[in-house]
């Protein structure tokens, strides 16, 4: 992945998204089934909005949201990585976005 460095911040993509209002998504790795589907439905609706959504996209719910995101969605995504950017591979669903 091609990336750039700005003041020790390694990034790839539109850095101006950091200046936009954002909604963070953080989900537990384990979630009660009574909350699983309502959480997915809520986030699907949020992803249809013209908003910047941030998160690490690591939990099962977060990954499911990425997999189900519409290619022409109005939302922008910021992915915070727990490890280095050098070997990160963008999820296939976002490569054409």
C-alpha beads as a LAMMPS data file, in Angstrom:
LAMMPS data file: protein, C-alpha beads

97 atoms
96 bonds

1 atom types
1 bond types

-500.0 500.0 xlo xhi
-500.0 500.0 ylo yhi
-500.0 500.0 zlo zhi

Masses

1 110.0

Atoms # bond

1 1 1 0.000 0.000 0.000
2 1 1 1.328 3.419 -0.919
3 1 1 1.389 5.780 2.058
4 1 1 2.657 9.178 3.100
5 1 1 4.015 10.628 6.356
6 1 1 2.964 13.891 7.993
7 1 1 4.409 14.737 11.420
8 1 1 4.877 11.040 12.294
9 1 1 1.360 10.218 11.061
10 1 1 1.436 7.505 8.422
11 1 1 -1.587 7.657 6.158
12 1 1 -2.998 6.668 2.819
13 1 1 -5.905 8.458 1.202
14 1 1 -7.570 11.777 1.860
15 1 1 -6.005 13.269 5.005
16 1 1 -8.569 16.096 4.925
17 1 1 -11.148 13.619 6.267
18 1 1 -9.499 14.102 9.669
19 1 1 -10.884 17.664 9.646
20 1 1 -14.469 16.496 9.038
21 1 1 -17.019 15.729 11.775
22 1 1 -16.744 12.026 12.558
23 1 1 -18.662 9.208 14.197
24 1 1 -16.544 6.462 15.770
25 1 1 -17.548 2.803 15.622
26 1 1 -16.186 0.502 18.285
27 1 1 -17.756 -2.884 18.948
28 1 1 -16.924 -5.623 21.388
29 1 1 -15.606 -8.873 19.973
30 1 1 -18.476 -10.596 21.721
31 1 1 -21.954 -9.143 21.433
32 1 1 -25.277 -10.585 22.591
33 1 1 -27.364 -11.790 19.653
34 1 1 -30.206 -9.600 20.897
35 1 1 -28.021 -6.589 19.998
36 1 1 -26.208 -7.961 16.942
37 1 1 -28.862 -7.422 14.269
38 1 1 -30.187 -4.108 15.646
39 1 1 -26.593 -2.801 15.733
40 1 1 -26.046 -3.862 12.116
41 1 1 -29.276 -2.201 11.004
42 1 1 -28.421 1.046 12.788
43 1 1 -24.926 1.178 11.299
44 1 1 -26.213 0.360 7.792
45 1 1 -28.434 3.433 8.030
46 1 1 -25.583 5.585 9.318
47 1 1 -23.324 4.389 6.485
48 1 1 -25.865 5.683 3.963
49 1 1 -25.386 9.238 5.272
50 1 1 -22.829 11.742 4.032
51 1 1 -20.655 11.359 7.127
52 1 1 -17.140 10.240 8.046
53 1 1 -17.072 7.030 10.086
54 1 1 -13.939 6.016 11.970
55 1 1 -12.877 2.803 13.644
56 1 1 -10.427 -0.045 13.693
57 1 1 -12.903 -2.333 11.875
58 1 1 -11.627 -5.420 13.722
59 1 1 -14.620 -6.962 15.512
60 1 1 -17.071 -9.269 13.745
61 1 1 -19.753 -6.559 13.685
62 1 1 -17.344 -3.970 12.263
63 1 1 -16.097 -6.386 9.591
64 1 1 -19.682 -7.291 8.666
65 1 1 -20.446 -3.580 8.213
66 1 1 -17.525 -3.200 5.818
67 1 1 -18.562 -6.290 3.883
68 1 1 -22.137 -5.011 3.524
69 1 1 -21.279 -1.385 2.720
70 1 1 -22.696 -0.277 -0.597
71 1 1 -19.931 0.616 -3.100
72 1 1 -21.485 3.997 -3.849
73 1 1 -22.224 4.806 -0.211
74 1 1 -22.213 8.487 0.762
75 1 1 -20.126 7.815 3.871
76 1 1 -16.370 8.196 4.123
77 1 1 -14.306 5.751 6.178
78 1 1 -11.203 6.206 8.292
79 1 1 -9.480 2.994 9.342
80 1 1 -7.195 3.188 12.381
81 1 1 -4.602 0.437 12.302
82 1 1 -3.307 -1.326 15.399
83 1 1 -0.123 -2.315 13.567
84 1 1 2.012 -0.731 10.873
85 1 1 0.669 0.441 7.553
86 1 1 3.471 -1.156 5.516
87 1 1 1.790 -4.544 5.153
88 1 1 -1.855 -3.518 5.460
89 1 1 -4.137 -4.678 2.683
90 1 1 -7.285 -2.654 2.091
91 1 1 -10.429 -4.820 2.277
92 1 1 -11.524 -5.877 -1.217
93 1 1 -14.917 -4.193 -0.817
94 1 1 -13.178 -0.809 -0.457
95 1 1 -10.590 -1.155 -3.203
96 1 1 -12.898 0.088 -5.959
97 1 1 -14.467 2.778 -3.780

Bonds

1 1 1 2
2 1 2 3
3 1 3 4
4 1 4 5
5 1 5 6
6 1 6 7
7 1 7 8
8 1 8 9
9 1 9 10
10 1 10 11
11 1 11 12
12 1 12 13
13 1 13 14
14 1 14 15
15 1 15 16
16 1 16 17
17 1 17 18
18 1 18 19
19 1 19 20
20 1 20 21
21 1 21 22
22 1 22 23
23 1 23 24
24 1 24 25
25 1 25 26
26 1 26 27
27 1 27 28
28 1 28 29
29 1 29 30
30 1 30 31
31 1 31 32
32 1 32 33
33 1 33 34
34 1 34 35
35 1 35 36
36 1 36 37
37 1 37 38
38 1 38 39
39 1 39 40
40 1 40 41
41 1 41 42
42 1 42 43
43 1 43 44
44 1 44 45
45 1 45 46
46 1 46 47
47 1 47 48
48 1 48 49
49 1 49 50
50 1 50 51
51 1 51 52
52 1 52 53
53 1 53 54
54 1 54 55
55 1 55 56
56 1 56 57
57 1 57 58
58 1 58 59
59 1 59 60
60 1 60 61
61 1 61 62
62 1 62 63
63 1 63 64
64 1 64 65
65 1 65 66
66 1 66 67
67 1 67 68
68 1 68 69
69 1 69 70
70 1 70 71
71 1 71 72
72 1 72 73
73 1 73 74
74 1 74 75
75 1 75 76
76 1 76 77
77 1 77 78
78 1 78 79
79 1 79 80
80 1 80 81
81 1 81 82
82 1 82 83
83 1 83 84
84 1 84 85
85 1 85 86
86 1 86 87
87 1 87 88
88 1 88 89
89 1 89 90
90 1 90 91
91 1 91 92
92 1 92 93
93 1 93 94
94 1 94 95
95 1 95 96
96 1 96 97
